[in-house]
Amino acid sequence: MIKKSILFLTKDYRKSNFEYSSYNHKNRLFEQAVKSGLHVYISSWNNLVVRGKSIFIVRGISKTIKKESQIKKPIAVHPIYINSHINSDGEHIVADKFSSEILGYLIKNSVIKNNLITDNVATHKYISHLIKKFWKKSFFSYNPHISYIGKWYLEKYLKAAESKNIFVHRPESVLSTKQEIPGKIKSFFEGNGEEFLIVKSHVGTRLEGIFLFNREDYEKQLDEFNAFDEDFFVMQKYISNTYPYKDRKTDLRIYVGVFSWDPLIFRVYPYGLTRVASKPFNPESFYDKDGTITTFGLLNGPLEYNPTIEEYFDQIPEHKNETIWKSINSEIENTLKGILAGGKLPAKDLKNTIYLLGFDVMMAKEDNGCIPYILEVNHFPTLYRSKENDPDQKTNNLLDKTYLQFFKDVLFYSSKHKLLKADF
């Protein structure tokens, strides 16, 4: 029996890390795809060539449950799912110097006019061409409507969705240009009576482009902000009243497989990441990011706490874990609906897309309840943890289950158009 195949496309398939993120060891991720029953191919866009009516991989890796081998002769591929990501900022561009054969094909078929355009533009056009002409029945993880959401468009879409009675619990936010930020910070503190603000660049990850402001001395922090070379920001009310772990600020990275946008079909996977601040939160030391921000970008020395999501939920008093998960599912569903409605995204443009999204969630104390707040949605999420952030491999072993189930879902959905009953 011929296995159904899946194609992973990286910037350079020969490197040890698959370019989902620098922390994601490709062999571990690919192993879950193989275990699900898929034949895995790993290559790069510049190693795909069109010959006749087929697309061939001329260089890459073939991986099955029995063996792994180098592709040395062209292999025709018709994958059920193509997993690839391209960002507009160039950080993770899946592009390299195209061969003369590919460039000749692109020019001959009017995909591009000449070879003077950037690799970035050529790659985008090449992807769209291959998907529309040769892989019409394949599913893929590339769509600019989703790939460019970021912090800015997420807030813009969710705000617009409120006019259609779609509401998502999230921090009170304001979209602003760099020039407007000082005045808006002043107005926010004076008008809302809030003590703390957090300002985030519309692009960037981890600590890049994150600024903290305290009501008492926010003007002192503007020098650092003004030195940052970016033009657009999301200004948010800082959520102080959250459920901590061991007195430390904690948020979650929840992984969500989205298999259809119309009708909306998705699965929230129960094994994700907890991110626990390096120090206990102290409002009097608000500018100490070790206690204020939950990210491993601040970690100096060994990781002190690495709870599973269930272990964290067990620390939340008077709330059952099952009830918390139902609330998270509801907020994620509303977020996905809000992105569609608020962004006016045409369903036909999202047809045949499958995404593994990363939702950043913080559990807030509100009206005597435990309310999930949606902080961000990442189309390009970090997957596995580095060794120093998961020294006993507790978290990564659980994440294996998430990605195995995701690939099983891909395999099942591609033929049945519904989700497999989960193993976990």
BAPA-740305 format. One record per residue (C-alpha): residue number from 1; residue in one letter; x, y, z. Coordinates in nm, 2 decimals, decimal comma. Layout:
BEGIN
NUM a X Y Z
...
END
This chain:
BEGIN
1 m 0,00 0,00 0,00
2 i 0,13 0,35 -0,09
3 k 0,13 0,58 0,20
4 k -0,01 0,92 0,18
5 s 0,26 1,18 0,18
6 i 0,32 1,51 0,35
7 l 0,58 1,77 0,23
8 f 0,77 1,99 0,47
9 l 0,94 2,28 0,31
10 t 1,23 2,46 0,48
11 k 1,48 2,73 0,39
12 d 1,75 2,47 0,39
13 y 1,65 2,10 0,45
14 r 2,01 2,01 0,53
15 k 2,01 2,20 0,86
16 s 1,94 2,03 1,19
17 n 1,65 2,26 1,28
18 f 1,33 2,28 1,08
19 e 1,25 2,65 1,04
20 y 0,93 2,66 1,24
21 s 1,16 2,81 1,51
22 s 1,51 2,77 1,62
23 y 1,40 2,55 1,91
24 n 1,22 2,29 1,69
25 h 1,43 1,99 1,62
26 k 1,31 1,87 1,29
27 n 1,38 1,50 1,34
28 r 1,16 1,49 1,65
29 l 0,87 1,68 1,48
30 f 0,90 1,47 1,16
31 e 0,90 1,15 1,36
32 q 0,55 1,23 1,48
33 a 0,43 1,27 1,12
34 v 0,59 0,94 1,03
35 k 0,42 0,77 1,33
36 s 0,08 0,90 1,21
37 g 0,11 0,69 0,89
38 l 0,25 0,95 0,66
39 h 0,53 0,93 0,41
40 v 0,73 1,24 0,49
41 y 0,93 1,44 0,23
42 i 1,15 1,73 0,34
43 s 1,29 1,98 0,09
44 s 1,31 2,35 0,00
45 w 1,11 2,55 -0,25
46 n 1,41 2,60 -0,47
47 n 1,44 2,22 -0,50
48 l 1,09 2,18 -0,65
49 v 1,08 2,18 -1,03
50 v 0,79 2,15 -1,28
51 r 0,83 1,89 -1,55
52 g 0,53 1,82 -1,77
53 k 0,22 1,80 -1,55
54 s 0,40 1,71 -1,23
55 i 0,61 1,87 -0,96
56 f 0,94 1,69 -0,87
57 i 1,17 1,71 -0,57
58 v 1,52 1,71 -0,71
59 r 1,69 1,72 -0,37
60 g 1,57 1,65 -0,02
61 i 1,49 1,37 0,23
62 s 1,24 1,09 0,22
63 k 1,13 0,95 0,55
64 t 0,91 0,65 0,64
65 i 0,86 0,44 0,95
66 k 1,12 0,20 0,81
67 k 1,39 0,42 0,68
68 e 1,52 0,76 0,59
69 s 1,71 0,84 0,27
70 q 1,85 1,12 0,07
71 i 1,66 1,21 -0,25
72 k 1,92 1,20 -0,53
73 k 1,70 1,15 -0,83
74 p 1,39 1,36 -0,90
75 i 1,07 1,22 -0,74
76 a 0,72 1,33 -0,84
77 v 0,52 1,43 -0,54
78 h 0,14 1,48 -0,49
79 p 0,12 1,54 -0,11
80 i -0,20 1,56 0,08
81 y -0,05 1,84 0,29
82 i 0,23 2,09 0,24
83 n 0,37 2,25 0,55
84 s 0,55 2,57 0,48
85 h 0,57 2,92 0,63
86 i 0,68 3,25 0,48
87 n 0,69 3,58 0,67
88 s 0,68 3,92 0,52
89 d 0,96 4,05 0,74
90 g 1,22 3,83 0,59
91 e 1,32 3,65 0,91
92 h 1,19 3,31 0,80
93 i 1,17 3,35 0,43
94 v 1,16 3,01 0,27
95 a 1,37 3,12 -0,03
96 d 1,71 3,07 -0,17
97 k 1,87 3,13 -0,51
98 f 1,65 2,96 -0,76
99 s 1,80 2,73 -1,03
100 s 1,81 2,85 -1,39
101 e 1,55 2,57 -1,46
102 i 1,30 2,72 -1,21
103 l 1,37 3,08 -1,31
104 g 1,32 2,99 -1,68
105 y 0,99 2,82 -1,60
106 l 0,87 3,12 -1,39
107 i 0,95 3,36 -1,67
108 k 0,82 3,14 -1,95
109 n 0,48 3,09 -1,77
110 s 0,46 3,46 -1,68
111 v 0,47 3,39 -1,31
112 i 0,74 3,66 -1,30
113 k 0,85 3,90 -1,57
114 n 1,22 3,87 -1,52
115 n 1,49 3,75 -1,28
116 l 1,55 4,10 -1,12
117 i 1,28 4,06 -0,85
118 t 1,37 3,95 -0,50
119 d 1,38 3,59 -0,39
120 n 1,11 3,68 -0,14
121 v 0,86 3,80 -0,42
122 a 0,96 3,51 -0,65
123 t 0,90 3,26 -0,38
124 h 0,55 3,40 -0,29
125 k 0,45 3,39 -0,66
126 y 0,60 3,04 -0,71
127 i 0,41 2,90 -0,41
128 s 0,08 3,04 -0,53
129 h 0,14 2,91 -0,88
130 l 0,22 2,56 -0,77
131 i -0,08 2,54 -0,53
132 k -0,33 2,68 -0,78
133 k -0,21 2,48 -1,08
134 f -0,07 2,15 -0,96
135 w -0,19 2,10 -0,60
136 k -0,55 2,20 -0,62
137 k -0,66 1,91 -0,40
138 s -0,38 1,93 -0,15
139 f -0,40 2,11 0,19
140 f -0,14 2,36 0,28
141 s -0,03 2,59 0,56
142 y 0,03 2,90 0,36
143 n -0,22 3,18 0,32
144 p -0,13 3,55 0,35
145 h -0,46 3,63 0,53
146 i -0,35 3,42 0,82
147 s 0,03 3,46 0,80
148 y 0,01 3,83 0,83
149 i -0,23 3,86 1,13
150 g 0,03 3,95 1,39
151 k -0,07 4,15 1,70
152 w -0,19 4,45 1,50
153 y -0,44 4,28 1,26
154 l -0,56 4,04 1,53
155 e -0,68 4,33 1,75
156 k -0,81 4,52 1,44
157 y -1,02 4,21 1,33
158 l -1,15 4,13 1,68
159 k -1,25 4,49 1,74
160 a -1,44 4,49 1,41
161 a -1,61 4,16 1,49
162 e -1,77 4,31 1,80
163 s -2,01 4,49 1,57
164 k -2,13 4,15 1,47
165 n -2,17 4,03 1,83
166 i -1,86 3,82 1,84
167 f -1,67 3,90 2,16
168 v -1,34 3,77 2,28
169 h -1,19 3,82 2,63
170 r -0,86 4,00 2,58
171 p -0,67 4,29 2,73
172 e -0,81 4,63 2,66
173 s -0,61 4,75 2,36
174 v -0,54 5,05 2,15
175 l -0,37 5,05 1,81
176 s -0,12 5,33 1,77
177 t 0,16 5,47 1,57
178 k 0,49 5,55 1,74
179 q 0,43 5,92 1,73
180 e 0,09 5,88 1,90
181 i 0,21 5,66 2,18
182 p 0,32 5,92 2,44
183 g -0,01 6,11 2,42
184 k -0,22 5,79 2,43
185 i -0,03 5,66 2,73
186 k -0,10 5,99 2,91
187 s -0,47 5,97 2,82
188 f -0,50 5,61 2,91
189 f -0,36 5,66 3,26
190 e -0,56 5,98 3,32
191 g -0,89 5,84 3,18
192 n -0,89 5,48 3,31
193 g -0,73 5,50 3,64
194 e -0,50 5,21 3,55
195 e -0,16 5,16 3,71
196 f 0,02 4,96 3,44
197 l 0,05 4,94 3,06
198 i 0,24 4,72 2,82
199 v 0,32 4,83 2,47
200 k 0,41 4,58 2,20
201 s 0,55 4,62 1,85
202 h 0,32 4,48 1,59
203 v 0,60 4,25 1,49
204 g 0,87 4,07 1,68
205 t 0,88 3,78 1,92
206 r 0,97 3,71 2,28
207 l 1,12 4,03 2,44
208 e 1,17 4,22 2,11
209 g 0,96 4,53 2,11
210 i 0,80 4,50 2,45
211 f 0,78 4,81 2,68
212 l 0,64 4,85 3,03
213 f 0,49 5,17 3,16
214 n 0,39 5,27 3,52
215 r 0,15 5,55 3,59
216 e 0,39 5,72 3,83
217 d 0,69 5,75 3,60
218 y 0,60 5,65 3,25
219 e 0,77 5,95 3,10
220 k 1,11 5,81 3,21
221 q 1,06 5,50 3,01
222 l 0,99 5,68 2,68
223 d 1,36 5,72 2,59
224 e 1,40 5,35 2,56
225 f 1,08 5,33 2,36
226 n 1,17 5,61 2,13
227 a 1,50 5,44 2,04
228 f 1,32 5,13 1,91
229 d 1,30 5,13 1,53
230 e 0,94 5,04 1,46
231 d 0,64 5,24 1,36
232 f 0,33 5,06 1,48
233 f 0,23 4,93 1,82
234 v -0,04 4,77 2,03
235 m -0,09 4,94 2,36
236 q -0,26 4,71 2,62
237 k -0,38 4,73 2,97
238 y -0,15 4,51 3,18
239 i -0,34 4,22 3,34
240 s -0,24 4,22 3,70
241 n -0,51 4,01 3,85
242 t -0,42 3,66 3,72
243 y -0,39 3,31 3,86
244 p -0,02 3,26 3,93
245 y 0,19 2,95 3,97
246 k 0,39 2,96 4,29
247 d 0,32 3,34 4,32
248 r 0,46 3,39 3,97
249 k 0,29 3,53 3,66
250 t 0,20 3,25 3,42
251 d 0,06 3,22 3,07
252 l -0,01 2,93 2,84
253 r 0,07 2,84 2,48
254 i -0,22 2,64 2,35
255 y -0,19 2,46 2,02
256 v -0,49 2,46 1,79
257 g -0,53 2,27 1,46
258 v -0,76 2,45 1,22
259 f -0,88 2,22 0,94
260 s -1,16 2,42 0,78
261 w -1,28 2,78 0,81
262 d -1,62 2,73 0,64
263 p -1,76 2,54 0,82
264 l -1,52 2,61 1,11
265 i -1,35 2,28 1,21
266 f -1,07 2,29 1,47
267 r -0,92 2,10 1,76
268 v -0,77 2,24 2,08
269 y -0,49 2,01 2,19
270 p -0,46 1,96 2,56
271 y -0,08 1,93 2,57
272 g 0,08 2,28 2,54
273 l 0,33 2,50 2,72
274 t 0,33 2,69 3,05
275 r 0,55 2,99 3,08
276 v 0,63 3,09 3,44
277 a 0,80 3,42 3,52
278 s 1,15 3,39 3,67
279 k 1,05 3,59 3,99
280 p 0,73 3,64 4,19
281 f 0,52 3,93 4,06
282 n 0,57 4,25 4,27
283 p 0,37 4,56 4,16
284 e 0,63 4,78 4,34
285 s 0,90 4,64 4,11
286 f 0,69 4,65 3,79
287 y 0,99 4,73 3,57
288 d 1,17 4,42 3,67
289 k 1,07 4,21 3,37
290 d 1,18 3,89 3,54
291 g 0,87 3,91 3,75
292 t 0,64 4,10 3,51
293 i 0,68 3,91 3,18
294 t 0,63 3,54 3,12
295 t 0,90 3,44 2,87
296 f 1,21 3,23 2,86
297 g 1,39 3,52 2,69
298 l 1,47 3,65 3,04
299 l 1,58 3,32 3,18
300 n 1,92 3,34 3,35
301 g 2,04 3,01 3,49
302 p 1,83 2,69 3,53
303 l 1,45 2,68 3,49
304 e 1,29 2,67 3,83
305 y 0,93 2,58 3,74
306 n 0,81 2,38 3,45
307 p 0,46 2,26 3,53
308 t 0,23 2,09 3,28
309 i -0,09 2,28 3,20
310 e -0,29 2,04 3,42
311 e -0,05 2,09 3,71
312 y -0,10 2,47 3,67
313 f -0,48 2,43 3,65
314 d -0,46 2,22 3,97
315 q -0,33 2,54 4,15
316 i -0,64 2,74 4,05
317 p -0,88 2,71 4,35
318 e -1,25 2,63 4,31
319 h -1,24 2,57 3,94
320 k -1,25 2,23 3,78
321 n -1,00 2,16 3,50
322 e -1,27 2,04 3,27
323 t -1,46 2,37 3,31
324 i -1,14 2,57 3,24
325 w -1,08 2,38 2,92
326 k -1,44 2,44 2,81
327 s -1,39 2,81 2,86
328 i -1,06 2,80 2,66
329 n -1,23 2,62 2,38
330 s -1,51 2,88 2,37
331 e -1,26 3,18 2,36
332 i -1,06 3,01 2,09
333 e -1,37 2,95 1,88
334 n -1,48 3,31 1,92
335 t -1,13 3,43 1,82
336 l -1,13 3,22 1,50
337 k -1,48 3,34 1,42
338 g -1,37 3,70 1,50
339 i -1,07 3,68 1,26
340 l -1,30 3,56 0,98
341 a -1,58 3,82 1,04
342 g -1,37 4,12 1,15
343 g -1,11 4,06 0,88
344 k -1,38 4,00 0,62
345 l -1,17 3,71 0,50
346 p -1,33 3,53 0,20
347 a -1,38 3,16 0,29
348 k -1,29 3,06 -0,07
349 d -0,94 3,21 -0,02
350 l -0,89 2,99 0,29
351 k -1,01 2,67 0,13
352 n -0,78 2,38 0,17
353 t -0,57 2,54 0,44
354 i -0,47 2,36 0,75
355 y -0,29 2,55 1,03
356 l -0,13 2,46 1,36
357 l -0,17 2,79 1,54
358 g -0,03 2,89 1,88
359 f -0,27 3,07 2,11
360 d -0,12 3,27 2,40
361 v -0,37 3,25 2,69
362 m -0,36 3,41 3,04
363 m -0,61 3,30 3,31
364 a -0,76 3,61 3,47
365 k -0,96 3,66 3,79
366 e -1,28 3,83 3,68
367 d -1,62 3,84 3,85
368 n -1,52 3,56 4,09
369 g -1,45 3,35 3,78
370 c -1,15 3,21 3,60
371 i -1,16 3,37 3,25
372 p -0,92 3,28 2,97
373 y -0,78 3,60 2,81
374 i -0,64 3,57 2,45
375 l -0,31 3,76 2,43
376 e -0,19 3,67 2,08
377 v -0,24 3,42 1,80
378 n 0,08 3,29 1,63
379 h 0,08 3,13 1,29
380 f 0,44 3,05 1,33
381 p 0,46 2,91 1,69
382 t 0,75 2,77 1,88
383 l 0,70 2,39 1,91
384 y 0,94 2,20 2,12
385 r 1,14 2,34 2,41
386 s 1,51 2,36 2,43
387 k 1,69 2,13 2,66
388 e 1,76 2,39 2,93
389 n 1,38 2,48 2,94
390 d 1,27 2,12 2,96
391 p 1,56 1,94 3,14
392 d 1,36 1,63 3,23
393 q 1,19 1,61 2,89
394 k 0,85 1,62 3,06
395 t 0,70 1,89 2,85
396 n 0,85 1,77 2,52
397 n 0,72 1,42 2,57
398 l 0,37 1,55 2,61
399 l 0,41 1,78 2,30
400 d 0,49 1,47 2,10
401 k 0,13 1,36 2,17
402 t 0,00 1,69 2,04
403 y 0,19 1,68 1,71
404 l 0,12 1,31 1,66
405 q -0,25 1,37 1,70
406 f -0,23 1,67 1,47
407 f -0,08 1,47 1,19
408 k -0,33 1,19 1,25
409 d -0,60 1,45 1,21
410 v -0,44 1,58 0,89
411 l -0,44 1,23 0,75
412 f -0,80 1,16 0,85
413 y -0,94 1,50 0,76
414 s -0,79 1,49 0,41
415 s -1,00 1,19 0,32
416 k -1,31 1,22 0,55
417 h -1,34 1,59 0,60
418 k -1,40 1,55 0,97
419 l -1,17 1,50 1,26
420 l -1,04 1,17 1,40
421 k -1,15 1,07 1,75
422 a -0,86 1,19 1,97
423 d -0,63 0,93 2,13
424 f -0,55 1,15 2,43
END
